[in-house]
Amino acid sequence: MHRSLLIKKVLLFTLLVLFAQILKAQVLDTANLKKIELDNVDIAPAALTSGWLLTNQDIQIELDGAVQNIYNSKHDKAERQFRSLGRRYPHHPMPDFLLGLSTWWKILPSNTLNKQYDKVFYTYMDSAIAKGEKLYEADNKNYEACFFLAAAYSFSARLQAERHELRKATVNSKRALDYLELSKEANGLSSEFLFGQALFNYYASWIALEHPFLRPILLFFPKGNRQLGIQQLRNVADNAFYTSTESKYFLLRILGSERENQQEAALAVAKDLVTRYPDNGPFAREYALLSFEQSRFRECERISLDILDKLNQGYPGYEELSGRYATYYLGWIQQTKYKNRTKAKEYYQRCIVFSELTELTQGGYYLYANLNLAKMAVDENNTTAARRYYQVVLDKAERTSALYQEAKDYLKQTQRAATSSSSKQAYSRAQ
């Protein structure tokens, strides 16, 4: 097991345990946001949310374009508005959190491999945390402060997990979940508060199915509910303002997973996202992937060409990772649909380069690009090229895989032929 995968699984289990501690005490029916348990709230909803920026509709109207710009990779425009908000509300955590969220979406397109923005990201989140804690210290019923504290700590923990900083990630996850517990009474007041519980409901159930060895431990904690989690994510996607797009992004990946296998539903979410945010690299990448998997090859070709065009023009959010996806799909389409080997080879070779630049050479598109190049070389009787590509497959593929065996067989067969040919030539010269 790769070290990074192990760390993520350990962190996931840590988060699960911490979530479970919180949900033991939670009794609100958050699937129905219109129902508010006033017995658990000291003040009626309108009074409770008075003064909140999170639920202020005037602020939402003002920031609508800025929030859209985050997800359309227009970060400079978004951040100008967030800074303007910060000048008017210098002691509120929202402006710094939104600046941190914008920075997160500069990191995400590279599959978090890009460390260029880490320091800026942590600075914004730390500032949001400091301001949120001051608000909470002044009023321990300030659930808006708890929301931003939980969000800022959890985003920091997420990046720390990606950076293999397990201790920091665990500490910040615990802090995030402490504030989530404190804000549980506000779950019925805004869709924004439902996002975290939706993820818990889905992934608590998911981890029990994917990692059965943890089931004896999970008996001590509340059970998740995958379908409820999906329902809640849909609710957030449809009704929230700040967490709507984040919810859709999780939703499309969950629905498109092997576990859920709701490919049509995932494709619909992805199509909605790329329509709303045509300059978002990760959304385009997911849409291309789902289109390819569902044999929507014309749409896959269109979006893949668009990805490469924007990558070549230097659009923010379009990096080598997206190029790796797009070039493989275009290579396969050229090889299989258009029977154009020359273009297919070009795209496969570019896929190999993108894979090496992103250090993603252990499987997937990198292996299949080499495999398809090897097969085309065999068809063209180019043994030298075929052996070169098959050797890569042999070096990188799992030993139990069919790809490994195919490469091994071909290399062994051609080695015998080459040895026999060399022997005959030597014998002929000796005569």
For each residue, the residues with C-beta under 8 A, 3 or more apart:
1: 5 6
2: 5 6
3: 6 7 164
4: 7 8 164
5: 1 2 8 9
6: 1 2 3 9 10
7: 3 4 10 11 161 164 166
8: 4 5 11 12 161
9: 5 6 12 13 211
10: 6 7 13 14 166
11: 7 8 14 15 157 161 166 169 170 173
12: 8 9 15 16 203 207
13: 9 10 16 17 207 211 214
14: 10 11 17 18 170 173
15: 11 12 18 19 173 177
16: 12 13 19 20 200 203 204 207 218 221
17: 13 14 20 21 221
18: 14 15 21 22 173 174 177
19: 15 16 22 23 177 200 204
20: 16 17 23 24 204 220 221 222
21: 17 18 24 177 181 221
22: 18 19 25 26 177 180 181 184
23: 19 20 26 197 200 221 222
24: 20 21 221 222
25: 22 181 184
26: 22 23 181 184 187 197
27: 37 40
28: 37 40 184 185 187 188
29: 32 35 37
30: 33 187 188 193 194 197 232
31: 228 231 232 235
32: 29 35 188
33: 30 188 190 191 194 235 239
34: 188
35: 29 32 188
36: 41 45 188 189
37: 27 28 29 40 41 185 188
38: 41 44
39:
40: 27 28 37 185
41: 36 37 38 44 45 48 185 186
42: 48 141
43: 47 48 141
44: 38 41 47 48
45: 36 41 48 49 188 189
46: 49 50
47: 43 44 50
48: 41 42 43 44 45 141 143 186 189
49: 45 46 52 54 55 144 189 190
50: 46 47
51:
52: 49 55 56 144
53: 56 59 89 92 94 144
54: 49 94 144 147 148 190 192 242
55: 49 52 144 189 190
56: 52 53 59 60
57: 60 61
58: 61 62
59: 53 56 62 63 85
60: 56 57 63 64 241
61: 57 58 64
62: 58 59 66 81 85
63: 59 60 66 67 81 82 85 98
64: 60 61 67 68
65: 68 69 77 81
66: 62 63 69 70 77 78 81 82 98
67: 63 64 70 71 78 98 241 242 245
68: 64 65 71 72 276 277
69: 65 66 72 74 75 77 78 81
70: 66 67 74 75 78 98 101 102 105
71: 67 68 105 245 273 276 277 280 283
72: 68 69 277 278 279 280
73: 105 277 279 280 281 315 316 317
74: 69 70 77 78 279
75: 69 70 78 79 102 103 105 106 316
76: 79 80
77: 65 66 69 74 80 81
78: 66 67 69 70 74 75 81 82 98 102
79: 75 76 82 83 99 102
80: 76 77 83 84
81: 62 63 65 66 69 77 78 84 85
82: 63 66 78 79 85 86 95 98 99 102
83: 79 80 86 87 95 99
84: 80 81 87 88
85: 59 62 63 81 82 88 89 94 95 98
86: 82 83 89 90 92 95 96 99
87: 83 84 90
88: 84 85
89: 53 85 86 92 94 95
90: 86 87
91: 131 134 135
92: 53 86 89 95 131 135
93: 96 97 127 128 129 131 132 135 145 148 149 152
94: 53 54 85 89 97 98 128 148
95: 82 83 85 86 89 92 98 99
96: 86 93 99 100 124 125 127 128 131
97: 93 94 100 101 124 125 128 148 151 152
98: 63 66 67 70 78 82 85 94 95 101 102
99: 79 82 83 86 95 96 102 103 124
100: 96 97 103 104 121 124 125 128 152 155
101: 70 97 98 104 105 155
102: 70 75 78 79 82 98 99 105 106
103: 75 99 100 106 107 117 120 121 124
104: 100 101 107 108 121 155 159
105: 70 71 73 75 101 102 108 109 317
106: 75 102 103 109 114 116 117 316 317
107: 103 104 110 112 114 117 118 121 159
108: 104 105 111 112 282
109: 105 106 114 281 282 316 317 318 319 321 322
110: 107 113 114 319 320 321 358
111: 108 321 358
112: 107 108 159 162
113: 110 321 358 359
114: 106 107 109 110 117 319
115: 118 163
116: 106
117: 103 106 107 114 120 121
118: 107 115 121 122 159 163
119: 122 123
120: 103 117 123 124
121: 100 103 104 107 117 118 124 125 159
122: 118 119 125 126 156 159
123: 119 120 126 127
124: 96 97 99 100 103 120 121 127 128
125: 96 97 100 121 122 128 129 152 153 155 156
126: 122 123 129 130 152 156
127: 93 96 123 124 130 131
128: 93 94 96 97 100 124 125 131 132 148 149 152
129: 93 125 126 132 133 149 152 153 156
130: 126 127 133 134
131: 91 92 93 96 127 128 134 135
132: 93 128 129 135 136 145 146 148 149 152
133: 129 130 136 137 145 149
134: 91 130 131 137 138
135: 91 92 93 131 132 138 139 142 144 145
136: 132 133 139 140 142 145 146 149 179 182
137: 133 134 140
138: 134 135 142
139: 135 136 142 145
140: 136 137 182
141: 42 43 48
142: 135 136 138 139 145 146
143: 48 146 147 182 183 185 186 189 193
144: 49 52 53 54 55 135 147 148
145: 93 132 133 135 136 139 142 148 149
146: 132 136 142 143 149 150 179 180 182 183 186
147: 54 143 144 150 151 179 183 186 192 193
148: 54 93 94 97 128 132 144 145 151 152
149: 93 128 129 132 133 136 145 146 152 153 175 176 179
150: 146 147 153 154 176 177 179 180 183 196
151: 97 147 148 154 155 176
152: 93 97 100 125 126 128 129 132 148 149 155 156 176
153: 125 129 149 150 156 157 172 173 175 176 179
154: 150 151 157 158 172 173 176 196
155: 100 101 104 125 151 152 158 159
156: 122 125 126 129 152 153 159 160 168 172
157: 11 153 154 160 161 168 169 170 172 173 176
158: 154 155 161 162 169
159: 104 107 112 118 121 122 155 156 162 163
160: 156 157 163 165 166 168 169 172
161: 7 8 11 157 158 164 165 166 169
162: 112 158 159
163: 115 118 159 160
164: 3 4 7 161
165: 160 161 168 169
166: 7 10 11 160 161 169 170
167: 170 171
168: 156 157 160 165 171 172
169: 11 157 158 160 161 165 166 172 173
170: 11 14 157 166 167 173 174
171: 167 168 174 175
172: 153 154 156 157 160 168 169 175 176
173: 11 14 15 18 153 154 157 169 170 176 177
174: 18 170 171 177 178
175: 149 153 171 172 178 179
176: 149 150 151 152 153 154 157 172 173 179 180
177: 15 18 19 21 22 150 173 174 180 181
178: 174 175 181 182
179: 136 146 147 149 150 153 175 176 182 183
180: 22 146 150 176 177 183 184 196
181: 21 22 25 26 177 178 184
182: 136 140 143 146 178 179
183: 143 146 147 150 179 180 186 187 193
184: 22 25 26 28 180 181 187
185: 28 37 40 41 143
186: 41 48 143 146 147 183 189 190 193
187: 26 28 30 183 184 193 194 197
188: 28 30 32 33 34 35 36 37 45
189: 36 45 48 49 55 143 186 193
190: 33 49 54 55 186 193 240
191: 33 194 195 235 236 239 240 241 243 244
192: 54 147 195 236 240 241 242 243
193: 30 143 147 183 186 187 189 190 196 197
194: 30 33 187 191 197 198 232 235 236 240
195: 191 192 198 199 233 236 240 243 246 247
196: 150 154 180 193 199 200
197: 23 26 30 187 193 194 200 201 232
198: 194 195 201 202 229 230 232 233 235 236 247
199: 195 196 202 203 229 233 250
200: 16 19 23 196 197 203 204 224 229
201: 197 198 204 205 224 225 226 228 229 232
202: 198 199 205 206 224 225 226 229 230 233 254
203: 12 16 199 200 206 207 224 229
204: 16 19 20 200 201 207 208 218 221 222 223 224
205: 201 202 208 209 223 224 225 226 229
206: 202 203 209 210 224 226 259
207: 12 13 16 203 204 210 211 214 218 224
208: 204 205 211 212 214 215 218 223 224
209: 205 206 212 259
210: 206 207 259
211: 9 13 207 208 214
212: 208 209 215
213:
214: 13 207 208 211 217 218
215: 208 212 218 219
216: 219
217: 214 220 221
218: 16 204 207 208 214 215 221 223
219: 215 216
220: 20 217
221: 16 17 20 21 23 24 204 217 218
222: 20 23 24 204
223: 204 205 208 218
224: 200 201 202 203 204 205 206 207 208 229
225: 201 202 205 228 229
226: 201 202 205 206 229 230 260
227: 230 231
228: 31 201 225 231 232
229: 198 199 200 201 202 203 205 224 225 226 232 233
230: 198 202 226 227 233 234 251 254 255 260
231: 31 227 228 234 235
232: 30 31 194 197 198 201 228 229 235 236
233: 195 198 199 202 229 230 236 237 247 250 251 254
234: 230 231 237 238 247 251
235: 31 33 191 194 198 231 232 238 239
236: 191 192 194 195 198 232 233 239 240 243 244 247
237: 233 234 240 244 247 248 251 269
238: 234 235 244
239: 33 191 235 236 244
240: 190 191 192 194 195 236 237 243 244 247
241: 60 67 191 192 244
242: 54 67 192
243: 191 192 195 236 240 246 247
244: 191 236 237 238 239 240 241 247 248
245: 67 71 248 249 273 276 277
246: 195 243 249 250
247: 195 198 233 234 236 237 240 243 244 250 251
248: 237 244 245 251 252 269 272 273
249: 245 246 252 253 273 282 283
250: 199 233 246 247 253 254
251: 230 233 234 237 247 248 254 255 266 269
252: 248 249 255 256 266 269 270 273 286 290
253: 249 250 256 257 266 286
254: 202 230 233 250 251 257 260 266
255: 230 251 252 260 262 263 265 266 269
256: 252 253 260 262 263 266 267 270 286 289 290 293
257: 253 254 260 261
258: 261
259: 206 209 210
260: 226 230 254 255 256 257 266
261: 257 258
262: 255 256 265 266
263: 255 256 266 267 290 293 294
264: 267 268 294
265: 255 262 268 269
266: 251 252 253 254 255 256 260 262 263 269 270 290
267: 256 263 264 270 271 287 290 291 294 296
268: 264 265 271 272
269: 237 248 251 252 255 265 266 272 273
270: 252 256 266 267 273 274 283 286 287 290
271: 267 268 274 275 287
272: 248 268 269 275 276
273: 71 245 248 249 252 269 270 276 277 280 283 286 287
274: 270 271 277 278 280 283 284 287 303
275: 271 272 278
276: 68 71 245 272 273
277: 68 71 72 73 245 273 274 280 283
278: 72 274 275 284
279: 72 73 74 310 315 317
280: 71 72 73 273 274 277 283 284 317
281: 73 109 284 285 307 310 315 317 318 319 322
282: 108 109 249 285 286 317 322
283: 71 249 270 273 274 277 280 286 287
284: 274 278 280 281 287 288 303 306 307 318 322
285: 281 282 288 289 307 321 322 325 326
286: 252 253 256 270 273 282 283 289 290
287: 267 270 271 273 274 283 284 290 291 299 303
288: 284 285 291 292 300 303 304 307 325 326 329
289: 256 285 286 292 293 325
290: 252 256 263 266 267 270 286 287 293 294
291: 267 287 288 294 296 297 299 300 303
292: 288 289 295 296 297 300 329 332
293: 256 263 289 290
294: 263 264 267 290 291
295: 292
296: 267 291 292 299 300
297: 291 292 300 301 333 337
298: 301 302
299: 287 291 296 302 303
300: 288 291 292 296 297 303 304 329 333
301: 297 298 304 305 329 330 333
302: 298 299 305 306
303: 274 284 287 288 291 299 300 306 307 326
304: 288 300 301 307 308 325 326 327 329 330
305: 301 302 308 309 326 330
306: 284 302 303 309 310
307: 281 284 285 288 303 304 310 311 318 322 323 325 326
308: 304 305 311 312 323 326 327 330
309: 305 306 312 313
310: 279 281 306 307 313 315 318
311: 307 308 314 315 318 319 320 322 323 326
312: 308 309
313: 309 310
314: 311 318
315: 73 279 281 310 311 318
316: 73 75 106 109
317: 73 105 106 109 279 280 281 282
318: 109 281 284 307 310 311 314 315 322 323
319: 109 110 114 281 311 322 323
320: 110 311 323 324 354 357 358
321: 109 110 111 113 285 324 325 354 358 360
322: 109 281 282 284 285 307 311 318 319 325 326
323: 307 308 311 318 319 320 326 327 350 351 354
324: 320 321 327 328 351 354 355 358 360 365 366
325: 285 288 289 304 307 321 322 328 329 365
326: 285 288 303 304 305 307 308 311 322 323 329 330
327: 304 308 323 324 330 331 347 348 350 351 354
328: 324 325 331 332 347 348 351 365 368 369
329: 288 292 300 301 304 325 326 332 333
330: 301 304 305 308 326 327 333 334 343 347
331: 327 328 334 335 343 344 345 346 347 348 350 351 369 372
332: 292 328 329 335 336 344 372
333: 297 300 301 329 330 336 337 338
334: 330 331 337 338 340 341 343 344 347
335: 331 332 338 339 340 341 344 348 372 376
336: 332 333 339
337: 297 333 334
338: 333 334 335 343
339: 335 336
340: 334 335 343 344
341: 334 335 344 345 376
342: 345 346
343: 330 331 334 338 340 346 347
344: 331 332 334 335 340 341 347 348 372 376
345: 331 341 342 348 349 373 376
346: 331 342 343 349 350
347: 327 328 330 331 334 343 344 350 351
348: 327 328 331 335 344 345 351 352 369 370 372 373
349: 345 346 352 353 369 373
350: 323 327 331 346 347 353 354
351: 323 324 327 328 331 347 348 354 355 365 366 369
352: 348 349 355 356 366 369 370
353: 349 350 356 357
354: 320 321 323 324 327 350 351 357 358
355: 324 351 352 358 360 361 365 366 369
356: 352 353 359 361 366
357: 320 353 354
358: 110 111 113 320 321 324 354 355
359: 113 356
360: 321 324 355 364 365 366
361: 355 356 366 396
362: 366 396
363: 366 367 396 397 398
364: 360 367 368
365: 324 325 328 351 355 360 368 369
366: 324 351 352 355 356 360 361 362 363 369 370 396
367: 363 364 370 371 392 393 396 397 403
368: 328 364 365 371 372
369: 328 331 348 349 351 352 355 365 366 372 373
370: 348 352 366 367 373 374 389 390 392 393 396
371: 367 368 374 375 389 390 393 403 406 407
372: 331 332 335 344 348 368 369 375 376
373: 345 348 349 369 370 376 377 385 389
374: 370 371 377 378 385 386 389 390 393 407 410
375: 371 372 378 379 386
376: 335 341 344 345 372 373 379 380
377: 373 374 380 382 383 385 386 389
378: 374 375 381 382 383 386 410
379: 375 376
380: 376 377 385
381: 378
382: 377 378 385 386
383: 377 378 386 387 414 418
384: 387 388
385: 373 374 377 380 382 388 389
386: 374 375 377 378 382 383 389 390 410 414
387: 383 384 390 391 410 411 414
388: 384 385 391 392
389: 370 371 373 374 377 385 386 392 393
390: 370 371 374 386 387 393 394 406 407 410 411
391: 387 388 394 395 407 411
392: 367 370 388 389 395 396
393: 367 370 371 374 389 390 396 397 403 404 406 407
394: 390 391 397 404 407 408 411
395: 391 392
396: 361 362 363 366 367 370 392 393
397: 363 367 393 394 401 403 404 407
398: 363 401 403 404
399: 404
400: 404
401: 397 398 404 405
402: 405 406
403: 367 371 393 397 398 406 407
404: 393 394 397 398 399 400 401 407 408
405: 401 402 408 409
406: 371 390 393 402 403 409 410
407: 371 374 390 391 393 394 397 403 404 410 411
408: 394 404 405 411 412
409: 405 406 412 413
410: 374 378 386 387 390 406 407 413 414
411: 387 390 391 394 407 408 414 415
412: 408 409 415 416
413: 409 410 416 417
414: 383 386 387 410 411 417 418
415: 411 412 418 419
416: 412 413 419 420
417: 413 414 420 421
418: 383 414 415 421 422
419: 415 416 422 423
420: 416 417 423 424
421: 417 418 424 425
422: 418 419 425 426
423: 419 420 426 427
424: 420 421 427 428
425: 421 422 428 429
426: 422 423 429 430
427: 423 424 430 431
428: 424 425 431
429: 425 426
430: 426 427
431: 427 428
